Amino acid sequence: MNEQELRNLIADVKSGRLSRRQFVQGMIAVGITAPMAGMMLSQSGVAMAETAISYKPTKAGGGGALKLLYWQAVTLLNPHFAVGTKDQEGSRIFYEPLAGWDGEGNLVPFLAAEIPSKENDGLAEDGLSVVWKLKRGVKWHDGMPFTADDVVFNWEYARTPETAAVSIANYKDIKVEKIDDFTVRVTFAKPTPFWADAFVGNYGMIIPKHLFADYIGGKSRDAPTNTKPVGTGPYLFVDFKPGDTVRAKRNPDYHVANRPHFDTLEVKGGGDAVSAARAVLQTGEYDYAWNMQVEDEILLKLEGVGKGRVNIMSSGNVEFMMLNATDPAVDIDGERASLKTRHPLFSDPAVRQAINLLIDRASIEKFIYGRTAVATANFINNPERFRSKNTKFEFNIEKANKLLEAAGWKKSADGIRAKDGKSLKFVFQTSINAPRQKTQVIVKQACQKAGIDVELKSVVGSVFFSSDTANPDTYPHFYCDAQMYNTTMPQPDPQFFMNQCVSWQVATRENKWQGRNICRWINKQYDEIYKQAERELDAVKRVAMFIKLNDLVVGDNYILPLVGRTRAAALSGNLTAHFSGWDNDLWQLANWYRET
């Protein structure tokens, strides 16, 4: 599709000759995501569709206790430090962004009075700025007013390197200025097609200036409010035991009428995914359980009890195996897995290619995940028409053996291959979770048949996904040879998602391991194309760039996608909750209610 054809279609939507839905379906057919199609219409003066969120209660409160289970326990409650999804979820109970994403990729306002568009003069013609109008009458939980000063402060807080915020990538290259108490302007350094990044969704939650101003920069980790949140959300903080329990109560002064429905809220952490599923679907002890990474066979049996259901929603999430580009066994200047080192095994492309051939993705899908995942060779997986058609996966032990043999890795007497005095042995870690341990075993068994010795390591989920910079067993430290986890796509656009592979996002001691490039893979061509994609306003060209980025990252075999994951959660039979594959599970917590 060329530029003129695209402009003609948009003109048809503006004139009413073509419906918004027909336009979006047409864009999906040529490989453009539904959310990106919505952004194109918005940039061209067609307002985004309004999202209808069902809510039956006629007053706030009266719903009793809402009990949630997160088998990976929440460890902190500052969204700017939330490395793992469970800490983002915990923060979302109390904090809100200007806007979030619904399942169709439409923006939904929270602290914004409206979504910026050409019609309300919120979007600049040149793509260099966006104006956000803020909702009036919103109060922080301590009674202080929410204003533009809070929004500007979050930009300053997150972009300051010494703060070591995981959200720095969303804020470091923009400028945010206060127009008046309830209006801010975000200015971009270059034309920006995906303008709804800062202050939106998972990385857009806003913290109060009056409580964090003294803790910007190097003192950021000392703020008392890191574990005692004061937000604008539907629930007030009561108590928090890191790695265990979060308790909250209804906010009587919430800025949305008749909400929330529940009087109290408890988030219990720990345990495992199977016991969490049983606590909702079998015993009914809890109302909701997060991230049902459970063999589908077990989920189906538990649903058969009749007390609850599994909600499955498509997403851009991917379960993948990561090979370390650096050497975790070497300590340089007090830092392991330093960029000054190269991995002694994985620096050989033949070893990486062989490991990729030794992953039986089809069996992982069929025998472990079932309806909750799809085997894939791609890092970008959703929507389906957006996936690269240039990649494929193959399980071939014989081919892997031939690759290693040709590269000089010869089998020793013990059956383990070696080269230049180095044995082909590595440690493969992940979090403790039955599907992950079973996946590890599948990989280990195939590797053994190719002369590769794999030592399996499992780390408690609350530790592995912790945001604790002092803990060497967290996945961002990556003090191991290989690891596996699920990475989420928190926006309906791949720009931020693919940011986790650029060179300037490498996790190091200097940035307190808050960088998003965990495997330390660096590729100059990838960096250059990514920078082009950031400023490309032609949507068709931009899609092609992200497909190329996907192909580069999976083609080098440091990132080994396994299965495209859905969002699966367990719900009690009478609970109404609203989910989006592009935002976290608690994004519409204020609108959850229980049918009577």
DARA-V646225 format. One record per residue. RES is the residue in one letter. PSI is psi as a letter, one per 30 degrees, with the letter a starting at -180 (999 if undefined). Layout:
BEGIN
res/psi
RES/PSI
RES/PSI
END
This chain:
BEGIN
res/psi
M/k
N/l
E/e
Q/e
E/e
L/e
R/e
N/e
L/e
I/e
A/e
D/e
V/e
K/e
S/f
G/f
R/f
L/k
S/l
R/e
R/e
Q/e
F/e
V/e
Q/e
G/e
M/e
I/e
A/f
V/g
G/g
I/k
T/l
A/e
P/e
M/e
A/e
G/e
M/e
M/e
L/e
S/e
Q/f
S/g
G/g
V/j
A/k
M/l
A/k
E/k
T/k
A/j
I/j
S/k
Y/j
K/e
P/k
T/g
K/l
A/k
G/l
G/f
G/f
G/b
A/k
L/k
K/j
L/k
L/k
Y/j
W/f
Q/j
A/k
V/k
T/f
L/l
L/h
N/j
P/f
H/f
F/g
A/j
V/e
G/l
T/e
K/f
D/e
Q/e
E/e
G/e
S/e
R/f
I/e
F/e
Y/l
E/l
P/l
L/e
A/l
G/a
W/k
D/l
G/f
E/g
G/g
N/k
L/k
V/k
P/k
F/d
L/f
A/k
A/f
E/l
I/k
P/k
S/l
K/e
E/e
N/g
D/g
G/f
L/k
A/k
E/e
D/g
G/g
L/f
S/l
V/k
V/k
W/k
K/k
L/l
K/k
R/l
G/g
V/k
K/k
W/l
H/f
D/g
G/f
M/k
P/k
F/k
T/a
A/f
D/e
D/e
V/e
V/e
F/e
N/e
W/e
E/e
Y/e
A/e
R/f
T/j
P/e
E/f
T/f
A/h
A/k
V/f
S/g
I/e
A/f
N/f
Y/f
K/f
D/g
I/l
K/k
V/k
E/k
K/k
I/e
D/a
D/f
F/g
T/k
V/l
R/k
V/k
T/k
F/l
A/f
K/l
P/k
T/j
P/e
F/i
W/f
A/i
D/d
A/k
F/g
V/k
G/b
N/e
Y/g
G/f
M/k
I/k
I/l
P/k
K/e
H/f
L/f
F/f
A/e
D/g
Y/h
I/k
G/b
G/f
K/g
S/e
R/f
D/f
A/k
P/e
T/f
N/f
T/g
K/i
P/k
V/j
G/a
T/g
G/a
P/f
Y/k
L/k
F/k
V/e
D/l
F/k
K/j
P/k
G/g
D/d
T/k
V/k
R/k
A/l
K/l
R/k
N/j
P/f
D/g
Y/k
H/g
V/k
A/k
N/g
R/l
P/l
H/e
F/k
D/e
T/l
L/k
E/k
V/j
K/k
G/l
G/a
G/b
D/l
A/e
V/e
S/e
A/e
A/e
R/e
A/f
V/e
L/f
Q/e
T/f
G/g
E/e
Y/l
D/f
Y/k
A/k
W/k
N/i
M/i
Q/i
V/k
E/k
D/e
E/e
I/e
L/e
L/e
K/e
L/e
E/e
G/f
V/e
G/g
K/f
G/a
R/l
V/k
N/j
I/k
M/k
S/l
S/a
G/g
N/k
V/k
E/k
F/l
M/k
M/k
L/k
N/k
A/f
T/l
D/j
P/f
A/f
V/k
D/j
I/j
D/h
G/g
E/k
R/l
A/h
S/k
L/f
K/f
T/l
R/k
H/k
P/f
L/e
F/f
S/f
D/j
P/e
A/e
V/e
R/e
Q/e
A/e
I/e
N/e
L/f
L/g
I/j
D/i
R/e
A/e
S/e
I/e
E/e
K/e
F/f
I/e
Y/e
G/b
R/f
T/g
A/l
V/k
A/k
T/l
A/f
N/k
F/e
I/k
N/f
N/k
P/l
E/e
R/f
F/f
R/k
S/k
K/g
N/f
T/l
K/l
F/l
E/k
F/j
N/j
I/e
E/e
K/e
A/e
N/e
K/e
L/e
L/e
E/e
A/f
A/g
G/g
W/j
K/k
K/k
S/a
A/f
D/g
G/f
I/k
R/l
A/l
K/k
D/h
G/g
K/k
S/k
L/i
K/k
F/l
V/k
F/j
Q/l
T/a
S/l
I/j
N/k
A/e
P/e
R/e
Q/e
K/e
T/e
Q/e
V/e
I/e
V/e
K/e
Q/e
A/e
C/e
Q/e
K/f
A/g
G/g
I/k
D/k
V/k
E/k
L/k
K/k
S/k
V/k
V/k
G/e
S/f
V/e
F/e
F/g
S/l
S/g
D/j
T/f
A/f
N/j
P/f
D/g
T/l
Y/e
P/e
H/e
F/h
Y/h
C/l
D/e
A/l
Q/l
M/k
Y/a
N/k
T/k
T/l
M/j
P/f
Q/l
P/h
D/k
P/f
Q/e
F/e
F/e
M/f
N/f
Q/g
C/g
V/l
S/e
W/g
Q/g
V/k
A/k
T/l
R/e
E/e
N/g
K/h
W/h
Q/f
G/k
R/f
N/j
I/e
C/f
R/g
W/k
I/k
N/j
K/e
Q/e
Y/e
D/e
E/e
I/e
Y/e
K/e
Q/e
A/e
E/e
R/g
E/j
L/f
D/j
A/e
V/e
K/e
R/e
V/e
A/e
M/e
F/e
I/e
K/e
L/e
N/e
D/e
L/e
V/e
V/f
G/f
D/f
N/g
Y/e
I/j
L/j
P/k
L/d
V/k
G/k
R/k
T/l
R/j
A/k
A/k
A/k
L/k
S/l
G/f
N/g
L/k
T/j
A/l
H/k
F/l
S/k
G/f
W/g
D/l
N/l
D/e
L/g
W/f
Q/h
L/e
A/f
N/g
W/k
Y/l
R/k
E/k
T/999
END
